Amino acid sequence: MSKDLEHLAENLADTVNGKGNMKMEQIIKLLSTDGGKRVLASLLSDGGARIKTAAEAAKNGNLTGVQSVISSIAETEEGKSLLNQLMNSNGK
C-alpha cells in the first residue's frame, strides 16, 4: 500500500475514533454520490462484516483491516477517484 493510502487509513481510523482531522461530513458527502454509493454497496456486500471487523481493530490501533479495505477500494477506477477526493479533502 502506498504511503498516501496508509496515511488515509490512519486519518479515517482517527476520524471514526473522534481524533482525526478529516471531517465526517465530507466523508458522508462523498459516500452519498453515485460513485460513493456503488463503492459502499460493494463494501457492504458481506453484510458489513469486513468493515465492522476493520473498525473494531482500528479502535485498538490495528490498521491492517482498514488498509485492506482501502486497498480493495483502490482496485477500481471509481474507488481510486473516491479515495483521491478523500485525500484531497483531508483537513479541509
Secondary structure, DSSP 8 states (H G I E B T S, - for coil): --HHHHHHHHHHHHHHTT--SS-HHHHHHHHTSHHHHHHHHHHTTTTTHHHHHHHHHHHTT--HHHHHHHHHHTTSHHHHHHHHHHHHHTT-
